[in-house]
């Protein structure tokens, strides 16, 4: 049974979107966190079937961590605070895309994971600074486990359940 990292993004209406970055464009919504994760599991299963992954040996493997943490200065307190980041292969290029989990509108692309995280940090700080200037409050990443969850996908029918190697390392 493969396990993938899913990222939860809260939406303005209080519902959630869950994305599975190792499976390009695999996402699902839900009114609650639990529903979004259940729907993400179903979406991942559908993704695997749609793209012909019928046995465990061929199922994409998450052999690198798409979850990262960046430390950004809080413009209100000047202290460094952690923010969870989702990193994925950039579908349109040969590099990587990083999205701040609490601020999905803040993203960056670059040739390597280290570079994309270096680019994203100042963008998150700029976003926080703009929120302060607008006298708007913003959350601090208090618990990464609230936003980064592992989802397990049942073995495809007839897969035999063995743990053969496969890779989708971007």
C-alpha positions as CSV (number, residue, x, y, z in Angstrom):
1,X,0.0,0.0,0.0
2,X,1.7,3.2,-1.1
3,X,1.6,6.2,1.2
4,X,1.7,9.8,-0.2
5,X,2.1,13.2,1.5
6,X,-1.1,15.3,1.2
7,X,-1.1,19.0,1.9
8,X,-4.2,20.7,3.3
9,X,-5.0,24.2,2.3
10,X,-7.8,26.1,4.1
11,X,-10.0,28.0,1.8
12,X,-11.7,31.4,2.5
13,X,-15.1,29.6,3.1
14,X,-13.6,27.3,5.8
15,X,-13.5,24.2,3.6
16,X,-10.2,22.5,2.6
17,X,-8.3,21.5,-0.5
18,X,-5.9,18.5,-0.2
19,X,-3.2,18.1,-2.8
20,X,-0.9,15.1,-3.4
21,X,2.2,16.6,-5.1
22,X,3.8,13.4,-6.2
23,X,0.8,12.8,-8.4
24,X,0.6,15.9,-10.7
25,X,-2.8,17.7,-10.6
26,X,-4.1,15.3,-7.9
27,X,-6.3,17.3,-5.6
28,X,-9.7,17.1,-3.8
29,X,-11.9,19.4,-1.7
30,X,-13.9,18.8,1.4
31,X,-16.0,20.7,3.9
32,X,-13.9,19.3,6.7
33,X,-10.3,18.3,6.9
34,X,-11.3,14.6,7.2
35,X,-13.6,14.8,4.2
36,X,-10.8,16.5,2.1
37,X,-8.4,13.8,3.1
38,X,-10.9,11.0,2.3
39,X,-11.6,12.7,-1.1
40,X,-7.8,13.0,-1.7
41,X,-7.4,9.3,-1.1
42,X,-10.2,8.6,-3.6
43,X,-8.7,11.1,-6.1
44,X,-5.3,9.5,-5.8
45,X,-6.8,6.1,-6.5
46,X,-8.6,7.5,-9.5
47,X,-5.4,9.2,-10.7
48,X,-3.5,5.9,-10.5
49,X,-6.3,4.1,-12.5
50,X,-6.6,6.8,-15.1
51,X,-2.9,6.7,-15.8
52,X,-2.7,2.9,-16.0
53,X,-0.9,2.1,-12.7
54,X,-2.4,-1.4,-12.2
55,X,0.3,-3.1,-10.2
56,X,2.3,-2.2,-7.2
57,X,5.6,-2.3,-9.0
58,X,4.6,0.5,-11.3
59,X,2.9,2.8,-8.8
60,X,4.7,6.1,-8.4
61,X,6.9,6.2,-5.3
62,X,7.4,9.2,-3.0
63,X,11.1,8.8,-2.5
64,X,11.8,12.4,-1.5
65,X,10.0,14.7,0.9
66,X,7.7,17.2,-0.7
67,X,7.3,18.8,2.7
68,X,9.7,21.5,3.8
69,X,9.8,24.2,6.4
70,X,11.1,27.7,5.9
71,X,11.8,30.2,8.6
72,X,10.5,33.7,8.0
73,X,10.7,36.8,10.1
74,X,7.4,37.9,11.5
75,X,7.2,41.6,10.7
76,X,5.1,42.2,13.9
77,X,7.5,40.6,16.4
78,X,10.7,40.4,14.3
79,X,11.1,36.8,15.5
80,X,11.6,33.9,13.1
81,X,8.6,31.6,12.6
82,X,8.2,28.4,10.7
83,X,6.0,27.9,7.7
84,X,5.2,24.6,5.9
85,X,6.0,24.5,2.2
86,X,4.8,22.1,-0.4
87,X,7.4,21.4,-3.1
88,X,6.6,19.7,-6.4
89,X,8.2,19.2,-9.7
90,X,7.2,22.1,-11.9
91,X,5.0,20.6,-14.6
92,X,5.9,23.2,-17.2
93,X,9.6,23.1,-16.7
94,X,12.6,21.1,-15.5
95,X,12.6,22.8,-12.0
96,X,10.5,22.9,-8.9
97,X,7.5,24.8,-7.6
98,X,7.1,25.7,-3.9
99,X,3.8,26.9,-2.3
100,X,3.4,28.3,1.2
101,X,0.8,26.0,2.7
102,X,-0.9,28.8,4.8
103,X,-0.7,31.2,1.9
104,X,-1.3,29.2,-1.4
105,X,-1.2,32.4,-3.4
106,X,2.5,32.8,-2.5
107,X,4.6,30.6,-4.7
108,X,8.0,30.4,-6.5
109,X,9.7,28.3,-9.1
110,X,13.4,27.6,-9.5
111,X,15.8,25.0,-10.9
112,X,16.4,23.2,-7.6
113,X,14.6,22.6,-4.3
114,X,17.2,24.7,-2.4
115,X,16.8,27.6,-4.9
116,X,13.0,27.5,-4.8
117,X,13.0,27.6,-1.0
118,X,15.5,30.5,-1.1
119,X,13.2,32.4,-3.5
120,X,10.0,31.6,-1.5
121,X,11.2,32.9,1.9
122,X,11.3,36.6,0.9
123,X,8.0,36.3,-0.9
124,X,6.3,35.0,2.2
125,X,7.9,37.8,4.2
126,X,6.7,40.4,1.7
127,X,3.2,38.9,1.9
128,X,3.3,39.1,5.7
129,X,4.5,42.7,5.5
130,X,1.6,43.6,3.1
131,X,-0.9,42.1,5.5
132,X,0.6,44.1,8.4
133,X,0.4,47.3,6.3
134,X,-3.3,46.5,5.6
135,X,-3.8,46.0,9.3
136,X,-4.9,42.4,8.7
137,X,-4.0,39.5,10.9
138,X,-2.3,36.4,9.7
139,X,-1.7,32.9,11.1
140,X,1.6,31.6,12.3
141,X,2.4,28.1,11.4
142,X,1.8,26.5,14.8
143,X,1.5,22.8,14.0
144,X,2.8,21.5,10.7
145,X,0.9,18.2,11.4
146,X,-2.3,20.1,10.9
147,X,-1.4,20.8,7.3
148,X,0.8,17.9,6.1
149,X,-0.8,14.5,6.3
150,X,0.1,11.0,4.9
151,X,-2.6,9.3,3.0
152,X,-2.4,5.5,2.3
153,X,-3.7,4.2,-1.0
154,X,-4.9,0.6,-1.2
155,X,-3.0,-1.7,-3.5
156,X,-4.4,-1.9,-7.0
157,X,-6.4,-5.1,-7.7
158,X,-4.1,-8.0,-8.6
159,X,-1.0,-6.2,-7.5
160,X,0.1,-8.9,-5.1
161,X,1.1,-6.3,-2.5
162,X,4.8,-6.8,-2.9
163,X,7.1,-3.8,-2.4
164,X,8.9,-3.6,-5.7
165,X,10.9,-0.5,-6.3
166,X,9.7,2.3,-8.5
167,X,10.4,6.0,-8.5
168,X,9.0,9.3,-9.4
169,X,11.8,11.4,-8.0
170,X,11.5,14.7,-9.8
